[in-house]
Amino acid sequence: MFIAIYQFSVKPGHEHAFRQAWLALTQGIYLQRGSLGSRMHR
């Protein structure tokens, strides 16, 4: 198993757009590369 932890700085007011972009990218990786998934923590 491989685990990666990333830290992002999101500009105030852009939280929703960041979540949407993160979700789209995560789903794409899951569908195209067989990722086991990912989670976002605040």
C-alpha positions as CSV (number, residue, x, y, z in Angstrom):
1,M,0.0,0.0,0.0
2,F,1.1,3.5,-0.8
3,I,0.0,6.6,1.1
4,A,0.7,10.2,0.2
5,I,-0.2,13.2,2.2
6,Y,-0.4,16.6,0.5
7,Q,-1.1,20.0,2.1
8,F,-2.8,22.6,0.0
9,S,-3.4,26.3,0.7
10,V,-6.7,27.5,-0.7
11,K,-7.5,31.2,-1.0
12,P,-10.5,32.3,1.0
13,G,-13.7,32.2,-1.0
14,H,-12.3,29.5,-3.3
15,E,-13.0,26.5,-1.1
16,H,-16.0,25.2,-3.1
17,A,-14.1,25.4,-6.4
18,F,-11.1,23.6,-4.9
19,R,-13.3,20.8,-3.7
20,Q,-15.0,20.4,-7.1
21,A,-11.7,20.4,-8.9
22,W,-10.2,17.9,-6.4
23,L,-13.2,15.6,-6.8
24,A,-13.1,15.7,-10.6
25,L,-9.3,14.9,-10.6
26,T,-9.7,12.1,-8.0
27,Q,-12.5,10.5,-10.0
28,G,-10.5,10.7,-13.2
29,I,-7.5,9.0,-11.6
30,Y,-9.8,6.3,-10.1
31,L,-11.4,5.6,-13.5
32,Q,-8.2,5.8,-15.7
33,R,-5.6,4.4,-13.4
34,G,-7.4,2.1,-10.9
35,S,-6.7,4.2,-7.8
36,L,-8.1,2.8,-4.6
37,G,-9.5,6.3,-3.8
38,S,-8.5,9.3,-1.8
39,R,-9.8,11.4,1.1
40,M,-9.7,15.1,1.8
41,H,-9.4,16.2,5.4
42,R,-9.6,19.8,6.7
